[in-house]
Amino acid sequence: MLRIVVAGGDTRDVWLCQMLRARGYDVCTWGIRAGSIPPFDPSHDIPPRLLIGPMTGITDDGRLQAAEEDITLSDQFLQQMGRGSLLAAGLIGNRLARRCRDLGIGVIQYRLTPSFMWLNAVPTAEGAIQAAIGRSGRTLFARPIGVIGLGRVGLILSDRLSRYGAQPIIFDRSGEKRAMARALGYPAYAIGDLPRPAIDGVFNTAPAPVLDTSWFDEAGPRWIIDLASIPGGLVPELRTSAVVPDRYEQILSIPGKVAPIRAAEIVFETLLLALEEEWHDGTPVGSAGWRRNGGLPL
C-alpha cells in the first residue's frame, strides 16, 4: 500500500489526511494532529513514497512549518524515500528541488501549477469578500471597489464582486490587462494614475510594492485588504507608518482559513492532475512505483 506522510500545514492539511484515509491510503501525520491518524516517526517508520508538505512551502535546506515540531527533510531522509517517490508542497526551494530530481524524486509545487492557481482563486476571492464585509460593516452592493491586478485571483474576485452587485474598478500596470478589463465591462486604470476614481475599498492581488502613500491619503479607500503573498503589496517605507494599521490588512492563506474542506479537495485534485500528466523536465524517474505516464498510483 502506498504510504503517504502529510507534514506540517494548517486545517486544510488535516482535512486532506482524512480524505486520503477515506480512500484507503496508509496516511501518517508529521508535525500536525489529525484525529486518529497516527503520527510519523522518521527514526522508526518506513519512509513515505509520497510526502506532502505545507502550502507555505519547503525551504532550500528542507525546513517546513509545522505546529507540533520543527521539521527538516535531511538528505539522508530523501535518499531513504528512494527513486520514484514524490515530494509535494506549495513551493519547494530550487536547490532542494534539484537535489530531489538528482535522486529520482518527483516534485510538485502547487503554487506554480496553473490548475491549482485557478481552483484556489475561488475560495481566495470568496474569503476576501467575507473579510471585506466584516471590516467595512456594510454590504458591498452598489459600492465601488478597487481591484489591483487582473491575474487569476483578480479576475475571479472581480467576477464575484459584480455578482454581489458591487462595482469593480480595475487597476493594472499592463495595458493588455486594462483592455481585458474594459472588454469585460469593468472601468480600468493604470496603478499610478492620479486622481483616482472614488472607491470604498481595495483588494490588492499584485505581488509587488504598489500600495504607496497615495492609497492612504484622506480621499483614499476606507480599507485595503492585501491578498499578495509575503512581503505583500505595501511599499517598505509604509510598514511602520501610523496611517496604515487602521485601514490596511494583509490576509494570507485565505482558503485554508475560511474553506479548509474545499481547500483540501483542491490540493487533492491538483495532485491527481499532476500525476496524470507526463513529466516533461527531462529527468528520468523510472521506478516500478511509477505508472507508465510518470505518476504514482493515487
N, C-alpha and C positions, 0 to 999 in steps of 0.2 A: 504493500500500500504506500502511496506517495505521502511522505512526511512533509508537513508544512509548518514553519515557525513564523508567527506574527510577532515582530519585535518592535517595541515602543509604540508610539502613536497616541490617538485620542479615542473618543467614543465611537467614531466610525470603525476603528480597527477592532473594537470589542464586538461590534455587530458583524464585522467581516469574519471573525473567528466563529461566531455562531452559524453564519451562512455556510462556511466551509465544512464545519462538523455535520450540519444537517444534510450535506451532500455525501457524507460518508468518509471524509478525509481524516487522516491522523494529524490533528492540529494541536500545537502547543503554543503557549504564550511565553514571551521573554521580555520582562520589564513592565508588563501590564497585567491586569487581572481581568478575566472574562468568565465569571461564574465558575462552573465546574470544569472548565477546560484546564488541563494540567499545565504547570509551568515547565519550561525547557531548562535543563541543566547542562550547559556546554561541557562540563567536566566529566559527565557520565553518560549523557544521552547520545544517541546516534545523530550525526549532523543531518540537517534537513536537505531535501532535494530542492525545495523552494523556500527561500526566506523573504518575507515581505516586511520591509522597513516602513517608517512613518512618512506621512506626506511632507513633513519638514525636511526629509532627506537624510542622506548618509554622507559624511564628510570624506575628504581625500584619505584621511588616516583611519577611516572605518568607524568613526563615532556617530552615534544616533541618539536622539532624545527619547528617554523613557521615564515614566513616573516612578517606577519602583527601584531602579538601579541604573548606574552608568553602564552603557554597553559599548564595547569596541569590537568590531569584527577584525580579528587578527589575521595575518597572512596564513598562519597555521590553520586557523578555522576555515578559511576559504579553501585551502588545499584539501581539507578533510571533506568539505562539501562535495568536491570532486567534479570532474569533467562532465558536462551535460546537465549540471544543476542550474538553478536560476536565482538571480538576485533582483528584487523589485523594490522600488521606493519612489517617492515623489520626485526626488533628484538624487543623483549619485555623483560624487566628486570625480572629475576627469581622470585623475591618477588611479583612483580605485577602480573605475570602470575599465581602464586599460589593463590593469592587473587581472581583473576578472576575465577579460577576454583572453589574456595570455594563458590563463588556467582552464580555458574552455567553458567558463561560466557565462551563461546568457545574462543580459542586463536589460531591464525595462524601467524607464523613467516616466512615470505618469504625466508629470507636468510638461514633458516635451512631446507627448503623444496627442495628435490632433483630436482623436476620438474622445479622449478623456477631457481635453480642454473644452470641447463643445458641450459635452454632457454636464460637466462640472459648472459651466457658466449658468445653468438654470437655477440650482439651489443657491449659488452665489448671488444672483440677481434678486431672487425672491427673499433671501435673508437680508440683503441690503435694504430692500424696500421696507421690510419689517422693522429694521433698525431705524430707518428714517422716520417712520410713523411714530415710533416710540420717542424719538429725540425731538421731533417738532411739536408733538402734542396735537397734531391735526392730521386729517387725511391729505392725500396728495391730489385728490380730484380737482381738476381745473387749475392746478398750480404749475407755474413754470419751473422746471427742474433741469439743472445743467448736468450733462454727462461728458466728462473729459475722456476722450479716447474712444474710438469706434472699432475696437477689436472685438473678439468673441464676447467677452463679458459686456462691453459697452453696447453691442448690438442687441443682445438678448435683454439687457436691462432697459434699453430704450423701448423695445417692443413691449415689455411687461408694464412699464410706466404708462405708455399710451393706452394699453388695455385697461388700466386703472382709471383712465380719464385724465391723467396728468398731461402736461405739455413739455415733452423732452426738447431740450436745446443742446445741440452737439457742439463740442469744442475739440478740434483736432489739428495737429500740425500739417497733416497730409492733405493736399488739395484733392486727391482722389477720394479720400475718406469723406471729406466735406461734400464732394459731389455725390457720393453714395448716399449720405445722409439726406441731402436735398431730394434725391430721387425717391427716397423712402418717405418723403413728406415732412422731414424734420428741419427746422432752421439750423444753420451750421455756420460756425465762425472759427477763425484761427485762434489758437490758445492765447496768443499775445494781443489780440485785437482789443482796443480800448476806444471809447467806452463800451462796456458790455451791456447786453440787454438785462432788464431786471429779472432776477431769478431768486426763488425762495431758498433753494438748497442745491448742493453739488455732490455728485458722486465722481470721484476720481478713479479711473481704471488704468491710467497711463503709468507704467513703471519707470518714471523719470521725474526729476525735481521740477515740477511745473507749477506748484502752488506757492507763488511768491506773495509779497505784501499786497499786491493789487486785489487779491481774492479776499483779503481781510480788512479792507477799508470800510468806512461807515455805510457805503452803498452796496457792499458785497453781500453774499448769501448769508442767511442766518445760521446755517450749518453746512459742514463739509465732511462727508464720510469718505475716507480713503480706503479703497479696496486693493491698492497696489501692494505687491509683496515688499518685504523689507529691502531697503530702508523706507519705502513709501514715496509719495509724491511731494512731500513738504521740502522746500529748499532748506539746506542745512542751517542757515543763519536764523531761521524761524523756530527751530526746535526748542529753544529756551525763551522764546518771546512770550510776554504776558498776554498778548492779544489772541493767542492761538487756542489755549485749553478750552475756553467756553464754547468755541464754535467748531473745533476740529476733533475728529476721532478716526483713528486707524483701526480697522477691523480685519483681522487675519483669519484664515481657515473657517470662513463662514459655514460652508456645507457641513463640516464635522460638528459644528455647534448647534445649528438650527434644524438640520435634517440628517442626522447621523445614519439612519437606516438607508435612506436613498444614497447618501454619500458612500456607504459601504457597497451598495449594489453597483455604483458607478466604478469603483475600484475593481470589483469582480468582473464586470463587463469589459473593462479595459484589459485586464489580464487575459480574458478569453480571446478578445480581438487580436491582441498582440501575439498570442501563442498560435493563432490560426494562420498568421502571416509568415512568409518566408523571411529568414534573416538575411539582410542584404549588405551587411558590413564586411563581408569577405572573410570573416573569422570562422574557421571550422569549429563546429560544436558537436561533432559526431559522437553519439553515445546511444546505447540501446535504450536509454530512458527517454530519448527524444523521438517524436514522430517524424515521419518522412519529411514533412514540411518545416521541421525545426522546432516544433512545440512540445512542451511537456503535456502529458495526457490529463489535463484538467477536465 
